């Protein structure tokens, strides 16, 4: 059974940086997109960034210029480098993989990111 395991969350002061990682345990084939979502208390889950197999990346307006998503296809791992963090970035961050062949979605368990002002 494939699981996505996130790491790298924590508590940092505003203006600081964190790097999230998400690795798949088990084999996944045909991963098309890898994403990071986040969910703040009392809010809906929102898409933060997506990176496609080609390396093309998209970002939510709220994180453009501050966050960078990247992936290692050989390791089935996705990263999220978060700089210039703000208190409003506080949320649980989830990674998500989509496989185009079998049209399957995989989710991580979430990692807490807390930014203090």
KOLGU-4560 file (N, C-alpha, C; in nm, 3 decimals, padded with zeros to 5 digits):
<recs>
<n_xx: 00.084 n_yy: -00.118 n_zz: 00.000 ca_xx: 00.000 ca_yy: 00.000 ca_zz: 00.000 c_xx: 00.089 c_yy: 00.124 c_zz: 00.000 mol: A seq: 1 type: UNK>
<n_xx: 00.060 n_yy: 00.214 n_zz: -00.092 ca_xx: 00.141 ca_yy: 00.335 ca_zz: -00.105 c_xx: 00.096 c_yy: 00.439 c_zz: -00.003 mol: A seq: 2 type: UNK>
<n_xx: 00.193 n_yy: 00.500 n_zz: 00.060 ca_xx: 00.165 ca_yy: 00.611 ca_zz: 00.150 c_xx: 00.256 c_yy: 00.728 c_zz: 00.116 mol: A seq: 3 type: UNK>
<n_xx: 00.204 n_yy: 00.849 n_zz: 00.134 ca_xx: 00.285 ca_yy: 00.969 ca_zz: 00.120 c_xx: 00.319 c_yy: 01.018 c_zz: 00.260 mol: A seq: 4 type: UNK>
<n_xx: 00.446 n_yy: 01.042 n_zz: 00.281 ca_xx: 00.492 ca_yy: 01.083 ca_zz: 00.414 c_xx: 00.557 c_yy: 01.221 c_zz: 00.404 mol: A seq: 5 type: UNK>
<n_xx: 00.498 n_yy: 01.316 n_zz: 00.475 ca_xx: 00.549 ca_yy: 01.453 ca_zz: 00.473 c_xx: 00.643 c_yy: 01.475 c_zz: 00.591 mol: A seq: 6 type: UNK>
<n_xx: 00.732 n_yy: 01.569 n_zz: 00.573 ca_xx: 00.822 ca_yy: 01.609 ca_zz: 00.682 c_xx: 00.863 c_yy: 01.754 c_zz: 00.660 mol: A seq: 7 type: UNK>
<n_xx: 00.917 n_yy: 01.814 n_zz: 00.766 ca_xx: 00.971 ca_yy: 01.949 ca_zz: 00.753 c_xx: 00.888 c_yy: 02.059 c_zz: 00.814 mol: A seq: 8 type: UNK>
<n_xx: 00.769 n_yy: 02.027 n_zz: 00.862 ca_xx: 00.688 ca_yy: 02.130 ca_zz: 00.925 c_xx: 00.747 c_yy: 02.171 c_zz: 01.059 mol: A seq: 9 type: UNK>
<n_xx: 00.689 n_yy: 02.278 n_zz: 01.115 ca_xx: 00.737 ca_yy: 02.324 ca_zz: 01.244 c_xx: 00.690 c_yy: 02.464 c_zz: 01.274 mol: A seq: 10 type: UNK>
<n_xx: 00.754 n_yy: 02.522 n_zz: 01.375 ca_xx: 00.722 ca_yy: 02.657 ca_zz: 01.420 c_xx: 00.840 c_yy: 02.749 c_zz: 01.389 mol: A seq: 11 type: UNK>
<n_xx: 00.812 n_yy: 02.856 n_zz: 01.316 ca_xx: 00.915 ca_yy: 02.954 ca_zz: 01.286 c_xx: 00.857 c_yy: 03.094 c_zz: 01.301 mol: A seq: 12 type: UNK>
<n_xx: 00.945 n_yy: 03.191 n_zz: 01.315 ca_xx: 00.901 ca_yy: 03.329 ca_zz: 01.322 c_xx: 00.872 c_yy: 03.384 c_zz: 01.182 mol: A seq: 13 type: UNK>
<n_xx: 00.790 n_yy: 03.485 n_zz: 01.178 ca_xx: 00.762 ca_yy: 03.552 ca_zz: 01.051 c_xx: 00.892 c_yy: 03.597 c_zz: 00.987 mol: A seq: 14 type: UNK>
<n_xx: 00.899 n_yy: 03.578 n_zz: 00.855 ca_xx: 01.020 ca_yy: 03.611 ca_zz: 00.781 c_xx: 01.115 c_yy: 03.494 c_zz: 00.766 mol: A seq: 15 type: UNK>
<n_xx: 01.088 n_yy: 03.387 n_zz: 00.838 ca_xx: 01.174 ca_yy: 03.270 ca_zz: 00.833 c_xx: 01.142 c_yy: 03.179 c_zz: 00.715 mol: A seq: 16 type: UNK>
<n_xx: 01.209 n_yy: 03.065 n_zz: 00.714 ca_xx: 01.194 ca_yy: 02.969 ca_zz: 00.605 c_xx: 01.174 c_yy: 02.828 c_zz: 00.658 mol: A seq: 17 type: UNK>
<n_xx: 01.106 n_yy: 02.749 n_zz: 00.579 ca_xx: 01.091 ca_yy: 02.606 ca_zz: 00.604 c_xx: 01.095 c_yy: 02.533 c_zz: 00.470 mol: A seq: 18 type: UNK>
<n_xx: 01.136 n_yy: 02.409 n_zz: 00.476 ca_xx: 01.135 ca_yy: 02.326 ca_zz: 00.356 c_xx: 01.058 c_yy: 02.198 c_zz: 00.387 mol: A seq: 19 type: UNK>
<n_xx: 00.949 n_yy: 02.179 n_zz: 00.316 ca_xx: 00.868 ca_yy: 02.059 ca_zz: 00.332 c_xx: 00.910 c_yy: 01.956 c_zz: 00.228 mol: A seq: 20 type: UNK>
<n_xx: 00.902 n_yy: 01.831 n_zz: 00.269 ca_xx: 00.929 ca_yy: 01.720 ca_zz: 00.179 c_xx: 00.814 c_yy: 01.620 c_zz: 00.186 mol: A seq: 21 type: UNK>
<n_xx: 00.792 n_yy: 01.551 n_zz: 00.077 ca_xx: 00.690 ca_yy: 01.448 ca_zz: 00.072 c_xx: 00.745 c_yy: 01.333 c_zz: -00.011 mol: A seq: 22 type: UNK>
<n_xx: 00.755 n_yy: 01.217 n_zz: 00.051 ca_xx: 00.809 ca_yy: 01.100 ca_zz: -00.017 c_xx: 00.705 c_yy: 00.989 c_zz: -00.017 mol: A seq: 23 type: UNK>
<n_xx: 00.708 n_yy: 00.911 n_zz: -00.122 ca_xx: 00.615 ca_yy: 00.799 ca_zz: -00.134 c_xx: 00.682 c_yy: 00.671 c_zz: -00.085 mol: A seq: 24 type: UNK>
<n_xx: 00.613 n_yy: 00.601 n_zz: 00.003 ca_xx: 00.660 ca_yy: 00.468 ca_zz: 00.043 c_xx: 00.587 c_yy: 00.367 c_zz: -00.043 mol: A seq: 25 type: UNK>
<n_xx: 00.661 n_yy: 00.288 n_zz: -00.117 ca_xx: 00.598 ca_yy: 00.199 ca_zz: -00.214 c_xx: 00.613 c_yy: 00.256 c_zz: -00.354 mol: A seq: 26 type: UNK>
<n_xx: 00.571 n_yy: 00.179 n_zz: -00.451 ca_xx: 00.590 ca_yy: 00.218 ca_zz: -00.590 c_xx: 00.465 c_yy: 00.286 c_zz: -00.645 mol: A seq: 27 type: UNK>
<n_xx: 00.489 n_yy: 00.398 n_zz: -00.707 ca_xx: 00.382 ca_yy: 00.468 ca_zz: -00.778 c_xx: 00.433 c_yy: 00.493 c_zz: -00.919 mol: A seq: 28 type: UNK>
<n_xx: 00.352 n_yy: 00.460 n_zz: -01.018 ca_xx: 00.393 ca_yy: 00.480 ca_zz: -01.156 c_xx: 00.304 c_yy: 00.582 c_zz: -01.223 mol: A seq: 29 type: UNK>
<n_xx: 00.362 n_yy: 00.657 n_zz: -01.312 ca_xx: 00.284 ca_yy: 00.750 ca_zz: -01.392 c_xx: 00.234 c_yy: 00.871 c_zz: -01.315 mol: A seq: 30 type: UNK>
<n_xx: 00.317 n_yy: 00.920 n_zz: -01.222 ca_xx: 00.275 ca_yy: 01.040 ca_zz: -01.150 c_xx: 00.277 c_yy: 01.158 c_zz: -01.245 mol: A seq: 31 type: UNK>
<n_xx: 00.164 n_yy: 01.222 n_zz: -01.261 ca_xx: 00.158 ca_yy: 01.339 ca_zz: -01.347 c_xx: 00.188 c_yy: 01.464 c_zz: -01.266 mol: A seq: 32 type: UNK>
<n_xx: 00.099 n_yy: 01.497 n_zz: -01.177 ca_xx: 00.119 ca_yy: 01.619 ca_zz: -01.099 c_xx: 00.144 c_yy: 01.587 c_zz: -00.952 mol: A seq: 33 type: UNK>
<n_xx: 00.222 n_yy: 01.672 n_zz: -00.891 ca_xx: 00.246 ca_yy: 01.669 ca_zz: -00.747 c_xx: 00.209 c_yy: 01.807 c_zz: -00.695 mol: A seq: 34 type: UNK>
<n_xx: 00.134 n_yy: 01.808 n_zz: -00.586 ca_xx: 00.082 ca_yy: 01.934 ca_zz: -00.534 c_xx: 00.107 c_yy: 01.946 c_zz: -00.385 mol: A seq: 35 type: UNK>
<n_xx: 00.102 n_yy: 02.071 n_zz: -00.340 ca_xx: 00.092 ca_yy: 02.101 ca_zz: -00.199 c_xx: -00.038 c_yy: 02.178 c_zz: -00.177 mol: A seq: 36 type: UNK>
<n_xx: -00.116 n_yy: 02.133 n_zz: -00.083 ca_xx: -00.236 ca_yy: 02.202 ca_zz: -00.039 c_xx: -00.213 c_yy: 02.244 c_zz: 00.107 mol: A seq: 37 type: UNK>
<n_xx: -00.296 n_yy: 02.336 n_zz: 00.153 ca_xx: -00.293 ca_yy: 02.371 ca_zz: 00.294 c_xx: -00.434 c_yy: 02.400 c_zz: 00.343 mol: A seq: 38 type: UNK>
<n_xx: -00.452 n_yy: 02.379 n_zz: 00.472 ca_xx: -00.581 ca_yy: 02.407 ca_zz: 00.533 c_xx: -00.558 c_yy: 02.474 c_zz: 00.667 mol: A seq: 39 type: UNK>
<n_xx: -00.605 n_yy: 02.597 n_zz: 00.677 ca_xx: -00.596 ca_yy: 02.672 ca_zz: 00.801 c_xx: -00.722 c_yy: 02.646 c_zz: 00.883 mol: A seq: 40 type: UNK>
<n_xx: -00.716 n_yy: 02.668 n_zz: 01.014 ca_xx: -00.833 ca_yy: 02.644 ca_zz: 01.099 c_xx: -00.953 c_yy: 02.723 c_zz: 01.051 mol: A seq: 41 type: UNK>
<n_xx: -01.065 n_yy: 02.656 n_zz: 01.034 ca_xx: -01.189 ca_yy: 02.721 ca_zz: 00.994 c_xx: -01.197 c_yy: 02.757 c_zz: 00.847 mol: A seq: 42 type: UNK>
<n_xx: -01.099 n_yy: 02.715 n_zz: 00.769 ca_xx: -01.097 ca_yy: 02.748 ca_zz: 00.626 c_xx: -01.096 c_yy: 02.621 c_zz: 00.543 mol: A seq: 43 type: UNK>
<n_xx: -01.130 n_yy: 02.638 n_zz: 00.416 ca_xx: -01.126 ca_yy: 02.526 ca_zz: 00.325 c_xx: -00.982 c_yy: 02.496 c_zz: 00.282 mol: A seq: 44 type: UNK>
<n_xx: -00.961 n_yy: 02.373 n_zz: 00.244 ca_xx: -00.830 ca_yy: 02.337 ca_zz: 00.192 c_xx: -00.807 c_yy: 02.409 c_zz: 00.060 mol: A seq: 45 type: UNK>
<n_xx: -00.688 n_yy: 02.465 n_zz: 00.043 ca_xx: -00.658 ca_yy: 02.539 ca_zz: -00.078 c_xx: -00.530 c_yy: 02.486 c_zz: -00.143 mol: A seq: 46 type: UNK>
<n_xx: -00.526 n_yy: 02.498 n_zz: -00.275 ca_xx: -00.409 ca_yy: 02.457 ca_zz: -00.351 c_xx: -00.301 c_yy: 02.564 c_zz: -00.340 mol: A seq: 47 type: UNK>
<n_xx: -00.183 n_yy: 02.523 n_zz: -00.302 ca_xx: -00.072 ca_yy: 02.616 ca_zz: -00.285 c_xx: 00.017 c_yy: 02.616 c_zz: -00.409 mol: A seq: 48 type: UNK>
<n_xx: 00.056 n_yy: 02.498 n_zz: -00.454 ca_xx: 00.147 ca_yy: 02.490 ca_zz: -00.568 c_xx: 00.136 c_yy: 02.353 c_zz: -00.632 mol: A seq: 49 type: UNK>
<n_xx: 00.163 n_yy: 02.349 n_zz: -00.762 ca_xx: 00.161 ca_yy: 02.226 ca_zz: -00.840 c_xx: 00.286 c_yy: 02.221 c_zz: -00.927 mol: A seq: 50 type: UNK>
<n_xx: 00.342 n_yy: 02.103 n_zz: -00.937 ca_xx: 00.451 ca_yy: 02.083 ca_zz: -01.032 c_xx: 00.420 c_yy: 01.960 c_zz: -01.115 mol: A seq: 51 type: UNK>
<n_xx: 00.432 n_yy: 01.974 n_zz: -01.246 ca_xx: 00.404 ca_yy: 01.865 ca_zz: -01.338 c_xx: 00.533 c_yy: 01.788 c_zz: -01.368 mol: A seq: 52 type: UNK>
<n_xx: 00.517 n_yy: 01.674 n_zz: -01.431 ca_xx: 00.630 ca_yy: 01.589 ca_zz: -01.459 c_xx: 00.735 c_yy: 01.662 c_zz: -01.543 mol: A seq: 53 type: UNK>
<n_xx: 00.690 n_yy: 01.754 n_zz: -01.626 ca_xx: 00.781 ca_yy: 01.830 ca_zz: -01.711 c_xx: 00.862 c_yy: 01.933 c_zz: -01.631 mol: A seq: 54 type: UNK>
<n_xx: 00.817 n_yy: 01.960 n_zz: -01.509 ca_xx: 00.883 ca_yy: 02.061 ca_zz: -01.429 c_xx: 00.809 c_yy: 02.193 c_zz: -01.425 mol: A seq: 55 type: UNK>
<n_xx: 00.708 n_yy: 02.206 n_zz: -01.507 ca_xx: 00.626 ca_yy: 02.328 ca_zz: -01.505 c_xx: 00.556 c_yy: 02.339 c_zz: -01.370 mol: A seq: 56 type: UNK>
<n_xx: 00.559 n_yy: 02.458 n_zz: -01.313 ca_xx: 00.501 ca_yy: 02.480 ca_zz: -01.181 c_xx: 00.400 c_yy: 02.594 c_zz: -01.183 mol: A seq: 57 type: UNK>
<n_xx: 00.298 n_yy: 02.580 n_zz: -01.102 ca_xx: 00.199 ca_yy: 02.685 ca_zz: -01.083 c_xx: 00.187 c_yy: 02.715 c_zz: -00.935 mol: A seq: 58 type: UNK>
<n_xx: 00.153 n_yy: 02.840 n_zz: -00.903 ca_xx: 00.145 ca_yy: 02.882 ca_zz: -00.764 c_xx: 00.019 c_yy: 02.963 c_zz: -00.738 mol: A seq: 59 type: UNK>
<n_xx: -00.031 n_yy: 02.952 n_zz: -00.616 ca_xx: -00.137 ca_yy: 03.042 ca_zz: -00.573 c_xx: -00.079 c_yy: 03.183 c_zz: -00.565 mol: A seq: 60 type: UNK>
<n_xx: -00.161 n_yy: 03.282 n_zz: -00.592 ca_xx: -00.113 ca_yy: 03.420 ca_zz: -00.589 c_xx: -00.053 c_yy: 03.456 c_zz: -00.454 mol: A seq: 61 type: UNK>
<n_xx: -00.109 n_yy: 03.401 n_zz: -00.350 ca_xx: -00.065 ca_yy: 03.437 ca_zz: -00.215 c_xx: 00.076 c_yy: 03.391 c_zz: -00.182 mol: A seq: 62 type: UNK>
<n_xx: 00.131 n_yy: 03.299 n_zz: -00.261 ca_xx: 00.266 ca_yy: 03.248 ca_zz: -00.230 c_xx: 00.366 c_yy: 03.273 c_zz: -00.341 mol: A seq: 63 type: UNK>
<n_xx: 00.322 n_yy: 03.331 n_zz: -00.451 ca_xx: 00.413 ca_yy: 03.357 ca_zz: -00.562 c_xx: 00.529 c_yy: 03.444 c_zz: -00.517 mol: A seq: 64 type: UNK>
<n_xx: 00.648 n_yy: 03.405 n_zz: -00.559 ca_xx: 00.767 ca_yy: 03.481 ca_zz: -00.524 c_xx: 00.825 c_yy: 03.443 c_zz: -00.388 mol: A seq: 65 type: UNK>
<n_xx: 00.750 n_yy: 03.366 n_zz: -00.310 ca_xx: 00.799 ca_yy: 03.326 ca_zz: -00.177 c_xx: 00.821 c_yy: 03.175 c_zz: -00.166 mol: A seq: 66 type: UNK>
<n_xx: 00.737 n_yy: 03.098 n_zz: -00.233 ca_xx: 00.744 ca_yy: 02.952 ca_zz: -00.227 c_xx: 00.796 c_yy: 02.898 c_zz: -00.360 mol: A seq: 67 type: UNK>
<n_xx: 00.868 n_yy: 02.787 n_zz: -00.351 ca_xx: 00.917 ca_yy: 02.718 ca_zz: -00.470 c_xx: 00.890 c_yy: 02.569 c_zz: -00.455 mol: A seq: 68 type: UNK>
<n_xx: 00.818 n_yy: 02.514 n_zz: -00.552 ca_xx: 00.792 ca_yy: 02.371 ca_zz: -00.552 c_xx: 00.887 c_yy: 02.303 c_zz: -00.650 mol: A seq: 69 type: UNK>
<n_xx: 00.934 n_yy: 02.185 n_zz: -00.612 ca_xx: 01.022 ca_yy: 02.109 ca_zz: -00.700 c_xx: 00.998 c_yy: 01.960 c_zz: -00.676 mol: A seq: 70 type: UNK>
<n_xx: 01.046 n_yy: 01.880 n_zz: -00.767 ca_xx: 01.024 ca_yy: 01.736 ca_zz: -00.754 c_xx: 01.145 c_yy: 01.660 c_zz: -00.802 mol: A seq: 71 type: UNK>
<n_xx: 01.161 n_yy: 01.542 n_zz: -00.747 ca_xx: 01.263 ca_yy: 01.448 ca_zz: -00.790 c_xx: 01.189 c_yy: 01.325 c_zz: -00.841 mol: A seq: 72 type: UNK>
<n_xx: 01.181 n_yy: 01.313 n_zz: -00.971 ca_xx: 01.102 ca_yy: 01.204 ca_zz: -01.030 c_xx: 01.160 c_yy: 01.067 c_zz: -00.997 mol: A seq: 73 type: UNK>
<n_xx: 01.291 n_yy: 01.060 n_zz: -00.987 ca_xx: 01.354 ca_yy: 00.931 ca_zz: -00.957 c_xx: 01.317 c_yy: 00.883 c_zz: -00.817 mol: A seq: 74 type: UNK>
<n_xx: 01.294 n_yy: 00.976 n_zz: -00.726 ca_xx: 01.262 ca_yy: 00.941 ca_zz: -00.588 c_xx: 01.114 c_yy: 00.956 c_zz: -00.556 mol: A seq: 75 type: UNK>
<n_xx: 01.034 n_yy: 00.996 n_zz: -00.655 ca_xx: 00.892 ca_yy: 01.021 ca_zz: -00.631 c_xx: 00.871 c_yy: 01.113 c_zz: -00.510 mol: A seq: 76 type: UNK>
<n_xx: 00.950 n_yy: 01.217 n_zz: -00.507 ca_xx: 00.948 ca_yy: 01.310 ca_zz: -00.393 c_xx: 00.921 c_yy: 01.452 c_zz: -00.443 mol: A seq: 77 type: UNK>
<n_xx: 00.844 n_yy: 01.524 n_zz: -00.365 ca_xx: 00.816 ca_yy: 01.663 ca_zz: -00.395 c_xx: 00.857 c_yy: 01.748 c_zz: -00.276 mol: A seq: 78 type: UNK>
<n_xx: 00.903 n_yy: 01.868 n_zz: -00.305 ca_xx: 00.951 ca_yy: 01.960 ca_zz: -00.203 c_xx: 00.876 c_yy: 02.093 c_zz: -00.213 mol: A seq: 79 type: UNK>
<n_xx: 00.871 n_yy: 02.162 n_zz: -00.102 ca_xx: 00.817 ca_yy: 02.298 ca_zz: -00.103 c_xx: 00.910 c_yy: 02.384 c_zz: -00.017 mol: A seq: 80 type: UNK>
<n_xx: 00.984 n_yy: 02.470 n_zz: -00.084 ca_xx: 01.069 ca_yy: 02.565 ca_zz: -00.014 c_xx: 00.986 c_yy: 02.690 c_zz: 00.015 mol: A seq: 81 type: UNK>
<n_xx: 00.975 n_yy: 02.724 n_zz: 00.140 ca_xx: 00.890 ca_yy: 02.836 ca_zz: 00.180 c_xx: 00.977 c_yy: 02.943 c_zz: 00.246 mol: A seq: 82 type: UNK>
<n_xx: 00.983 n_yy: 03.058 n_zz: 00.184 ca_xx: 01.063 ca_yy: 03.170 ca_zz: 00.235 c_xx: 00.972 c_yy: 03.287 c_zz: 00.270 mol: A seq: 83 type: UNK>
<n_xx: 01.026 n_yy: 03.380 n_zz: 00.344 ca_xx: 00.951 ca_yy: 03.501 ca_zz: 00.383 c_xx: 00.814 c_yy: 03.464 c_zz: 00.438 mol: A seq: 84 type: UNK>
<n_xx: 00.814 n_yy: 03.371 n_zz: 00.528 ca_xx: 00.687 ca_yy: 03.320 ca_zz: 00.581 c_xx: 00.612 c_yy: 03.424 c_zz: 00.661 mol: A seq: 85 type: UNK>
<n_xx: 00.479 n_yy: 03.415 n_zz: 00.651 ca_xx: 00.391 ca_yy: 03.510 ca_zz: 00.718 c_xx: 00.299 c_yy: 03.434 c_zz: 00.812 mol: A seq: 86 type: UNK>
<n_xx: 00.245 n_yy: 03.501 n_zz: 00.913 ca_xx: 00.151 ca_yy: 03.433 ca_zz: 01.003 c_xx: 00.033 c_yy: 03.370 c_zz: 00.927 mol: A seq: 87 type: UNK>
<n_xx: -00.010 n_yy: 03.431 n_zz: 00.819 ca_xx: -00.121 ca_yy: 03.376 ca_zz: 00.743 c_xx: -00.085 c_yy: 03.250 c_zz: 00.665 mol: A seq: 88 type: UNK>
<n_xx: 00.041 n_yy: 03.212 n_zz: 00.665 ca_xx: 00.081 ca_yy: 03.084 ca_zz: 00.606 c_xx: 00.059 c_yy: 02.968 c_zz: 00.703 mol: A seq: 89 type: UNK>
<n_xx: 00.022 n_yy: 02.999 n_zz: 00.825 ca_xx: -00.003 ca_yy: 02.895 ca_zz: 00.924 c_xx: -00.117 c_yy: 02.804 c_zz: 00.880 mol: A seq: 90 type: UNK>
<n_xx: -00.089 n_yy: 02.675 n_zz: 00.875 ca_xx: -00.187 ca_yy: 02.577 ca_zz: 00.827 c_xx: -00.128 c_yy: 02.438 c_zz: 00.838 mol: A seq: 91 type: UNK>
<n_xx: -00.213 n_yy: 02.341 n_zz: 00.814 ca_xx: -00.163 ca_yy: 02.205 ca_zz: 00.791 c_xx: -00.140 c_yy: 02.192 c_zz: 00.641 mol: A seq: 92 type: UNK>
<n_xx: -00.022 n_yy: 02.147 n_zz: 00.605 ca_xx: 00.015 ca_yy: 02.132 ca_zz: 00.465 c_xx: 00.010 c_yy: 01.985 c_zz: 00.425 mol: A seq: 93 type: UNK>
<n_xx: -00.056 n_yy: 01.960 n_zz: 00.313 ca_xx: -00.074 ca_yy: 01.825 ca_zz: 00.262 c_xx: -00.012 c_yy: 01.812 c_zz: 00.123 mol: A seq: 94 type: UNK>
<n_xx: 00.055 n_yy: 01.702 n_zz: 00.099 ca_xx: 00.099 ca_yy: 01.675 ca_zz: -00.037 c_xx: -00.003 c_yy: 01.583 c_zz: -00.105 mol: A seq: 95 type: UNK>
<n_xx: -00.005 n_yy: 01.592 n_zz: -00.235 ca_xx: -00.103 ca_yy: 01.518 ca_zz: -00.315 c_xx: -00.037 c_yy: 01.479 c_zz: -00.447 mol: A seq: 96 type: UNK>
<n_xx: -00.054 n_yy: 01.355 n_zz: -00.484 ca_xx: -00.004 ca_yy: 01.306 ca_zz: -00.613 c_xx: -00.123 c_yy: 01.259 c_zz: -00.696 mol: A seq: 97 type: UNK>
<n_xx: -00.115 n_yy: 01.282 n_zz: -00.826 ca_xx: -00.215 ca_yy: 01.231 ca_zz: -00.919 c_xx: -00.146 c_yy: 01.151 c_zz: -01.028 mol: A seq: 98 type: UNK>
<n_xx: -00.193 n_yy: 01.028 n_zz: -01.048 ca_xx: -00.136 ca_yy: 00.944 ca_zz: -01.153 c_xx: -00.231 c_yy: 00.945 c_zz: -01.272 mol: A seq: 99 type: UNK>
<n_xx: -00.178 n_yy: 00.978 n_zz: -01.386 ca_xx: -00.264 ca_yy: 00.996 ca_zz: -01.502 c_xx: -00.313 c_yy: 00.864 c_zz: -01.559 mol: A seq: 100 type: UNK>
<n_xx: -00.231 n_yy: 00.758 n_zz: -01.554 ca_xx: -00.272 ca_yy: 00.632 ca_zz: -01.612 c_xx: -00.392 c_yy: 00.570 c_zz: -01.542 mol: A seq: 101 type: UNK>
<n_xx: -00.377 n_yy: 00.548 n_zz: -01.413 ca_xx: -00.485 ca_yy: 00.486 ca_zz: -01.335 c_xx: -00.579 c_yy: 00.589 c_zz: -01.274 mol: A seq: 102 type: UNK>
<n_xx: -00.553 n_yy: 00.717 n_zz: -01.297 ca_xx: -00.633 ca_yy: 00.825 ca_zz: -01.241 c_xx: -00.653 c_yy: 00.809 c_zz: -01.090 mol: A seq: 103 type: UNK>
<n_xx: -00.544 n_yy: 00.794 n_zz: -01.020 ca_xx: -00.550 ca_yy: 00.777 ca_zz: -00.875 c_xx: -00.497 c_yy: 00.901 c_zz: -00.805 mol: A seq: 104 type: UNK>
<n_xx: -00.555 n_yy: 00.926 n_zz: -00.689 ca_xx: -00.512 ca_yy: 01.036 ca_zz: -00.605 c_xx: -00.452 c_yy: 00.979 c_zz: -00.476 mol: A seq: 105 type: UNK>
<n_xx: -00.342 n_yy: 01.035 n_zz: -00.437 ca_xx: -00.277 ca_yy: 00.996 ca_zz: -00.313 c_xx: -00.258 c_yy: 01.122 c_zz: -00.228 mol: A seq: 106 type: UNK>
<n_xx: -00.283 n_yy: 01.107 n_zz: -00.099 ca_xx: -00.270 ca_yy: 01.220 ca_zz: -00.006 c_xx: -00.177 c_yy: 01.183 c_zz: 00.109 mol: A seq: 107 type: UNK>
<n_xx: -00.101 n_yy: 01.282 n_zz: 00.152 ca_xx: -00.024 ca_yy: 01.266 ca_zz: 00.273 c_xx: -00.110 c_yy: 01.293 c_zz: 00.396 mol: A seq: 108 type: UNK>
<n_xx: -00.052 n_yy: 01.269 n_zz: 00.512 ca_xx: -00.127 ca_yy: 01.283 ca_zz: 00.637 c_xx: -00.128 c_yy: 01.428 c_zz: 00.688 mol: A seq: 109 type: UNK>
<n_xx: -00.044 n_yy: 01.511 n_zz: 00.630 ca_xx: -00.040 ca_yy: 01.651 ca_zz: 00.671 c_xx: 00.073 c_yy: 01.680 c_zz: 00.768 mol: A seq: 110 type: UNK>
<n_xx: 00.128 n_yy: 01.799 n_zz: 00.756 ca_xx: 00.231 ca_yy: 01.844 ca_zz: 00.849 c_xx: 00.199 c_yy: 01.988 c_zz: 00.890 mol: A seq: 111 type: UNK>
<n_xx: 00.210 n_yy: 02.015 n_zz: 01.018 ca_xx: 00.171 ca_yy: 02.145 ca_zz: 01.070 c_xx: 00.282 c_yy: 02.247 c_zz: 01.047 mol: A seq: 112 type: UNK>
<n_xx: 00.243 n_yy: 02.361 n_zz: 00.995 ca_xx: 00.333 ca_yy: 02.475 ca_zz: 00.981 c_xx: 00.272 c_yy: 02.591 c_zz: 01.059 mol: A seq: 113 type: UNK>
<n_xx: 00.347 n_yy: 02.644 n_zz: 01.153 ca_xx: 00.300 ca_yy: 02.753 ca_zz: 01.236 c_xx: 00.399 c_yy: 02.868 c_zz: 01.230 mol: A seq: 114 type: UNK>
<n_xx: 00.348 n_yy: 02.985 n_zz: 01.194 ca_xx: 00.433 ca_yy: 03.104 ca_zz: 01.182 c_xx: 00.392 c_yy: 03.203 c_zz: 01.291 mol: A seq: 115 type: UNK>
<n_xx: 00.486 n_yy: 03.238 n_zz: 01.374 ca_xx: 00.458 ca_yy: 03.334 ca_zz: 01.481 c_xx: 00.493 c_yy: 03.475 c_zz: 01.436 mol: A seq: 116 type: UNK>
<n_xx: 00.416 n_yy: 03.570 n_zz: 01.485 ca_xx: 00.439 ca_yy: 03.710 ca_zz: 01.446 c_xx: 00.537 c_yy: 03.778 c_zz: 01.540 mol: A seq: 117 type: UNK>
</recs>
